[in-house]
Every structure is written in C-alpha cells, then in structure tokens.
Amino acid sequence: MGYRYAAEFIGTFALVFAGTGAIIINDVTGGAVTNVGVGLTFGMIVLTMIYAVGDVSGAHFNPAVTLGFFAARRLKGKVILPYVLSQLSGALAASLLLRALFPQHPTLGATAPAGPALQSLILEIILTALLMFVILNVSTGARERGITAGIAVGAVIALEALFAGPICGASMNPARSFAPAVVSQHLANLWIYVIAPVTGALIAVIGCRCVRKDCCSVPIRDMMDPPS
C-alpha cells in the first residue's frame, strides 16, 4: 500500500475513532462530553490530521471529498477506488476497536435522523456542499493550500456538527457513517449518509465554478498520481 493510501487509512481511522468515540463516551458518562464537545472533537481531529498528512494524501478522509475532487478535475480517476477503500478500511478498523472497548454500546455513534428522513437528507446535502465548497477554495489540486487550510476545514466541520448534529448527525462523510452502522448493524438509515454527502460534494463543485474561473482548471502536475 502506498504512502497516500496509508495516510488516508490512518487519518480516517483517527477521525472515526475520536469522533464517534466522543459520542460513545458522552453516552456512557451521561453527557460529560456534551454536543459542543462532540462537535469540537470532530473539527479538531480533522484539523490535526490535515497538518499531519495533508501534504501526503491531501487529507480527504472522506469518499465524498475524493469524488468531489475528481468531479472538479483535481484528482485522477485511477486513485479513486484505492482512496475510498483506504478510507472505508480505516473507518471500519476504528469502529471495530470501539466495539471491543465499549461492547455494550448499541450504535457505536452511528448517524441517524432525529426527525423525518427527508429533513436529514436535505441537511446533509447542504452541510456537505458547504464543507466541500470550503475545501475546494482552500486547496490546490487535491491538496490543502497554506497553513490556514486545516483551520478552515476543521472549523466548518465543528460549526456544522455544533448546530446540525443533534438533528441529522452532521456526518458529511459516507465512511464515518458506514463503519459504525455496519459494525453495530444499524443499517436502516445508512442510505441517507451515502447519497447526501456525495450529492452535496457534487453541488459544491458547481458552486466553486460560479466563484472561481480556475476551480476545475488545475495543471496536470498538481493532480495526484498513484504511488508506484
């Protein structure tokens, strides 16, 4: 496995372990972490992982982000499957470890709508579109640009988790929702958290084209080749 795929595995593992771990610990301690703590945990783990491996893989940690970069012509098609498999594998490894640590927890932090499914579907589409829009505008090619990229991406994730998390879960990430749903066998609502993030990421590409002429015009040298 190449360096980029290892980085995506580790980064997604960290995201799911810390983020859903915060949800689980909040549940088992009777709310000690709080919704604010959960939202900040998701934002801060993404921020730190961007600085850790953003220059290696682009720090996607999210199949929807990977597909968004491809739609924006910033990522070569031949790396999509290895990226997504690395992300799903990292997420599953984190959820399996959390199952071993908290065997009695029923959902392992799986996302589920608190209201109607359509409400959460629309929320997740909009949340992911906003996230992907920010990512596209603070990145060069499929990699983050400058020292503030991690802050911007981490901040929008924390912000969206803080206000929308109690209603839809604010997943914005099929891998983050897939792993705990599969390991805990709570699959009924998984379709929302697969369809909505991908749709939102594609919408963001259109939004980026509306504000940046060069949004989908990246030199070929800035597109990520698969490692040898």
N, C-alpha and C positions, 0 to 999 in steps of 0.2 A: 504494500500500500504506500503511495507516495506521500510526501510531506503535507501536501494540501489536503488530502483526504484524512490523514491523521489529525490535522488541525481542526477540520470540520467535525470529526468524531469527538475529540476532546472538548471542543467548545460547546457542542450541542449537549454532550454529557453534563458539563458544568451547568448549563442553562436549566436543564430539566431537573438535575439533582438539587440545585439551590432553589429554583423557583417553586417546583412542586413540593420540594422538601419543606419550604416555608409554609405552604398551605397545610401540609400534613401536621407539622409541628404546631401550627396555630390551632388546628382542630383538637389534637391530643392534649394541649395545655389549656384548653378553654378560652382561647382568644388572646394568648400572650403576645403573639406576633402582630396581630391586627391586620386589617386590609391595607392600611398605609404601609406597614412593614412588608407585606407580600409584594405590593406594587414596587416598592423601592428595591426589594431583593431582585426582582426580575430585571429592572433597569440597571442596577449596579453590576450584576453578573455579566450582562451583555456588554456594558461599558468596559469592564476589566478584561474580558476575553477579546474584545476588539483590539485593545492595546497589546494583548499578549500575542495574538496570531493574525491580526488583520493584515499584516504585510506578507503572510504566508499564503493564506487561502482567500482573503477578502472578508473572513469572519461572517459568513452568511448565517450559519446555524439554523437555517430555515428553508425548506424546499420552495416555499412561495417566493422568497427573495431570490433564490437561484433561478427560478423560472422568470422572475421579473427582469433580472439582468440579461437573460437570454432574449426575452422579448424586446428589450432595449438595445439589442445587438452589442452587448458588452461582454458576452460570455459565449464561448464556442459550444455548440451542441454536444460534442463528444464528451464533455466533462459533466453534463447534467446528471446522468444516471449515477456515476461514481459519487458525485457530491450528495445527491439525495440519499443514496444507500448509506453513505457515511453518517449523514445526519440522523437517519432513522435508527441506525445501529447504536449511535451514541445515546440517543434518547431512550431506546429500549434497555440498554445497559444501566442507565440511571434509574429507570423505573423498577427494574429487577432488583437492584441493590436496595432501593427504598422499600420494596416488598419484603426483603429479608430483614430490614431494620424495623419496619412497622407492619408486621404480618396481620394485625387486626384491623388496619385502616381499610375501609370499604372501597374507596375510589382512587387512592393514591394521587389525589389532586387532579383527577380528570376534569376537563371542562364540560359544563352542562348549562343550558339556559335556565335562568331563574323565572322566565316568563315564556311567552309564545316563541316557538322555534323561528318564525319569520322575523321577529324582533331581533333575536340574537344573530340571525343570518345577516341582516342588514347592518347591524352594528359592527360585526366582524369584517364585513366588506369595507366599510368606511374606515375603521381603525387600521386595517392592513394597508389600504390605499394611502392614508396619511403617513404611516410608517415607511412604506416603500418610496413615497414621494421625497421624504427627508433623506433616505438612504441614497437615492439616485442623485440628489443635489449636493451631497457631501462626499461623493465618491468619484474616483477617476477610473474608468474601466470598471472592473469588478472589485476594486479595492478602495478602502477608505482614503480620503484625502485630508492630510493635515492633522494637527494634534487635537483639533476640536471635533473631529468626526465621531469619536467614541462618545463624547459628552452629548452631542446632538441626538445620536441614535438611542443611547441609554435613557436620555431624558424623555424622549417621546414615548418609549416603551413604558417607563414608570408613570408618566402622565396618563396614558390611556388605561393602564391597569388600575390606577387610582380611581378614576371616575366610572369606568365601564366594567371593571372586573366583577363587581357584585351582581351585575345583570347577565352578562354573556361569558364571563371568564377572561375576556380580553386575551385570547390566545394569539391570534395573528400568525400562527405557526402550526402547520399540519403535524410536524414532528413532535412538538411539545404536547399536542392533544392526542396524537396517535399512541404514543408509548404508554402513558398511564391508562388509557382506555383499553388497550389490548391486554396489558398485564392484569388489570382489575376486572376485565370482562364487562365493562360498562360501555357498550358499543352503540347504543341506540342513537346518540346524538353526534357521533363522530363525523357523519356526513357534513354537518354544518361547518365543522372546523377543518375540513379538507376543501370544500367548494369555496367557502367565503374568502379565505386568505389568498387563494390562487386568483380568484376573480378580482379582489382588491388590488393585488400586485399588478395585474394587467391594466387596470384602470389607472393606476399611478403612472405607468409608462406614458399613457395618453396625456395625463396632466403635465408630466415633465416636458413633453414635446410642445405643450402650449406656452411654456415659460422659458424654455431653453432651445435655441436652434440646434445646438450640438448635443442634445440629450442622447440621441441614438446615433451619434456620429463619432465613434471612438476609433482612433488609429489602431490598426491591426496589432501593433506591438503591445497595446495596452489590454488586449483580450487575453484571457488566461488559457494557456496551452496545458494539456495534461502532462504531469511529470513523467519523465522517462522511466 
